[in-house]
């Protein structure tokens, strides 16, 4: 169990992946960690299998510092006003979070990530991960949309 906030926990997770630090990664994962990847129909059980995947990921060493977290969506502390005008802090205790991020692969392509994460005992217990490559907007719908700048908070 960890004393860190969910944001600190997920920041440590991203940093561990970026630094390829097994010990730091193991420290944020629950002993019963499972990751599911619905797009490919795969389930990874346990840190040992995750480490084996990372160890055998083609050119993973070239991806050092390539993953960024753009958003963490989940429970957060809120302040409310009681009928007697007393300010009270309401602390979020949900254990379900959504992380959005971006990674630059060794071939130069950027991929977006969405990870649905569940915590248990203050650690990352279950994740469901989705990956999608960047793609150009088709010209045919340009009259109905606004062009957005590419995400700049992640690797370039």
C-alpha positions in Angstrom: 0.0 0.0 0.0 1.2 3.5 -0.8 0.5 6.9 0.9 0.7 8.8 -2.4 -2.2 10.5 -4.2 -3.5 8.8 -7.3 -1.8 11.5 -9.4 1.5 10.9 -7.7 1.0 7.1 -8.2 0.3 7.4 -11.9 3.2 10.0 -12.4 5.5 7.4 -10.8 4.1 4.7 -13.1 4.8 6.8 -16.2 8.3 7.7 -15.0 9.1 4.1 -14.3 8.1 3.1 -17.8 10.1 6.0 -19.3 13.1 5.2 -17.2 12.6 1.5 -17.8 13.0 1.0 -14.1 11.6 -2.4 -13.1 11.8 -1.8 -9.3 9.9 1.5 -9.5 7.3 -0.1 -11.8 6.9 -3.1 -9.4 6.5 -0.6 -6.5 3.3 0.9 -8.1 1.7 -2.4 -9.3 -0.6 -4.5 -7.1 0.7 -8.1 -6.6 -2.4 -9.2 -8.6 -1.9 -6.7 -11.4 -3.7 -7.5 -14.7 -3.7 -5.4 -18.0 -6.2 -6.1 -20.7 -5.8 -4.9 -24.3 -9.2 -5.4 -26.0 -7.9 -4.3 -29.4 -5.6 -7.3 -29.7 -7.6 -9.6 -27.4 -4.7 -10.0 -24.9 -4.5 -10.1 -21.1 -1.2 -9.8 -19.2 -1.2 -11.2 -15.7 1.4 -10.0 -13.2 4.4 -7.8 -13.2 6.7 -10.7 -14.4 4.8 -11.0 -17.6 4.7 -7.3 -18.1 8.5 -7.1 -17.6 8.9 -9.9 -20.1 6.8 -8.0 -22.7 8.9 -4.8 -22.1 12.1 -6.8 -22.3 11.1 -8.2 -25.7 9.4 -5.1 -27.1 11.2 -4.3 -30.4 13.6 -1.3 -29.9 12.0 -0.5 -26.4 15.4 0.9 -25.3 14.8 3.7 -28.0 11.5 4.6 -26.3 13.1 5.9 -23.1 11.3 9.1 -22.0 8.8 8.8 -24.8 5.5 8.4 -22.8 3.6 11.3 -21.4 0.4 11.6 -19.4 -1.9 14.3 -20.7 -4.8 13.8 -18.3 -5.8 11.9 -15.2 -9.6 11.8 -14.7 -11.0 10.4 -11.5 -12.0 11.3 -8.0 -10.5 14.5 -6.7 -10.9 16.6 -3.6 -13.7 19.2 -3.7 -14.8 22.0 -1.4 -18.4 22.5 -0.6 -20.4 25.1 1.5 -22.7 23.7 4.2 -26.1 25.4 4.9 -24.3 27.2 7.8 -21.8 28.6 5.3 -19.0 26.4 6.6 -16.4 25.3 4.0 -15.9 21.5 4.1 -13.4 19.5 2.1 -14.9 16.4 0.4 -12.1 14.0 -0.4 -12.4 11.7 -3.4 -12.1 8.1 -2.7 -13.0 6.5 -6.0 -10.6 3.9 -7.2 -11.3 4.2 -10.9 -9.3 6.5 -13.2 -8.9 7.3 -16.8 -5.4 8.2 -18.1 -4.9 9.8 -21.5 -1.4 10.0 -22.9 0.9 9.9 -25.9 3.9 7.9 -26.9 6.5 8.3 -29.6 7.6 5.0 -31.1 11.1 4.3 -32.4 9.8 4.6 -36.0 8.8 8.2 -35.3 5.1 7.7 -35.1 3.0 9.1 -32.3 0.4 6.9 -30.7 -2.3 8.0 -28.3 -3.2 5.9 -25.2 -6.2 5.7 -23.1 -5.8 3.6 -19.9 -8.8 2.7 -17.7 -7.2 2.0 -14.3 -8.5 0.6 -11.0 -6.6 0.9 -7.8 -6.6 -1.5 -4.9 -4.7 -1.0 -1.7 -3.3 2.2 -3.1 -1.6 0.4 -6.0 -2.5 0.0 -9.7 -4.5 -3.2 -9.7 -6.2 -3.5 -13.1 -5.7 -1.6 -16.3 -7.5 -1.8 -19.7 -5.3 -0.2 -22.3 -6.3 1.2 -25.8 -3.7 2.5 -28.3 -4.4 4.5 -31.5 -1.9 6.0 -34.0 -2.1 9.6 -35.0 -3.8 10.1 -38.3 -4.4 13.0 -40.6 -7.9 14.6 -40.6 -9.7 13.9 -43.9 -10.3 17.0 -46.0 -13.9 16.1 -46.7 -15.1 17.1 -43.3 -13.0 20.3 -42.9 -16.1 22.5 -43.4 -17.7 21.1 -40.2 -14.7 20.9 -37.8 -12.1 23.1 -36.2 -8.5 22.0 -36.7 -6.7 21.4 -33.4 -3.0 21.7 -32.8 -1.3 18.3 -32.1 -0.8 17.6 -28.4 2.3 19.4 -27.3 2.5 18.2 -23.7 4.0 14.9 -24.7 7.0 13.6 -26.7 7.6 15.2 -30.1 
